[in-house]
Amino acid sequence: MDLGIKKIIDFKKDEIISVNDDLCQNGAFRIFRGNYVYQKDLSTNCGFIICNLNDVHTIEDVLCLKKSKN
């Protein structure tokens, strides 16, 4: 996540989103500048970080991860 914060600053982005190698959003993290958190429209000044992490909320998510490792 530190890399995401650094990218927001260095590249003057409003939002950084994590994606997998296939460039699909993985929900591992999403970082906004403070003044963009409550905006009513979508940000178009986005950057992305490729990281193969998964957002886990349920036991089904855990089982899916276990299955993909086998």
N, C-alpha and C positions, 0 to 999 in steps of 0.2 A: 504494500500500500504506500510505502514511502516513495517508491518510484512513480506512482500515480500522482502524488502531491508535487513531486519535482517536475513532472511533465506539465501539469497545469500551470506552474509558474514559468518554466523555461519556454514553453510553446504558446503561452498566453491563451490557453483553452478555458472554457467555462465548465467543462465536464469531461471526465475520463471514465471509460467503461471497460471492464475486463471481458475478453473474448477467448475462445478456444482456438486451437490451430486452424480449425475450419472457419474461423471468423464469426462464429455464432456467439452471441452474448451468453456468458455462463453464470452470471449473477454472483460471482465471487466478490466483486466490489464495484461500486459506482460512486465516484467522488465528484462533488459539485463545489464551485465557488459559493461562498456564503450567500451572496445576493441572488443566486439562481435556484436555491432550494425550493422556494415557494412560487416560482414563476408559473404562469398559467399556460404557456406554450412550450413546445419542445425546443431544446437548444440545438442550434446548427453548428456551433463552434465546439465540436466534440473531438476527443482523441481516444485512442484505444491502446490497450496493452494486452498482448497475447500471453496468457498464462493458463495452463491446463489445470485449473482448480474447479471444484464443483460446489454449488450452493446446496447445502443439506438442511432440510427442514423436517423431514418425516422418515419413518422407518423404511418406507418404500424407496426413498432416495438412497439410503444406506445399502439396501439390498441391490439396487441397480448398480451402485459402485462396486459392490462385491462381485456381482455377475460380470461386469466389464473387465475386472482384473483376472478372471479365470479364463 
